[in-house]
Amino acid sequence: MSTETPIYLEPQALLATIVKKLKEDLGFSDACFMTLPDEDDAQPMPIGGDFRVGSRIREVAVGLLPTLRRKTGRCDVFSEETDAYGTFWVTSFRPKLEKPFFLLCRSSQTAQDSNRRPLLDPLATQVTGWLDNRAVYLSSITDSLTGLFNRRHFDSRFAVECILARERQNIMSLMIVYIDHFKKINDSF
């Protein structure tokens, strides 16, 4: 999966792709990435705006919050058994520049539940590595003070846009703005 994923992809799009693969290719009946809220009374929310998450996932997620808050590793995979809903597999993530979040999933076949960790460990490693690489990439193309794109980003994007304009036979324009006495504004603010 990591070779298919562009580094500039938004995290929500990556996580939605993973949930789709977990359900379609690996046989999980329930799968959802959720935020790990900072406040004790806050509820975990699905990442990516999918608010159709079932009540059983919400209930299990709320019950897991104390355990997830105690986890300090960059990535942890563990199972959680509930009386009402069976075994859930939990993967907690603590990326460098992103807020902590976790993956909660359940197998549709209970006989396979005990054998899910070998599937989730490499996935957790890939997601963590992708998020780390994305953080390094974003820090290399943005100004740390303002968060705006820097010259490196302009150079790479401009080259791509020139190629696309040629291939599509589109007209391309570039506007450069010069502001008089900008050094004084820059020094003051």
Secondary structure, DSSP 8 states (H G I E B T S, - for coil): -GGGS-TTS-HHHHHHHHHHHHHHTS-EEEEEEEE--SSTT----BTTS-----HHHHHHHHHHHHHHHH--SSEEEEEEEETTTEEEEEEEE--SSS--EEEEEEESSGGGGGG-HHHHHHHHHHHHHHHHHHHHHHHHHB-TTT--B-HHHHHHHHHHHHHHHHHHT----------TTHHHHHHH-
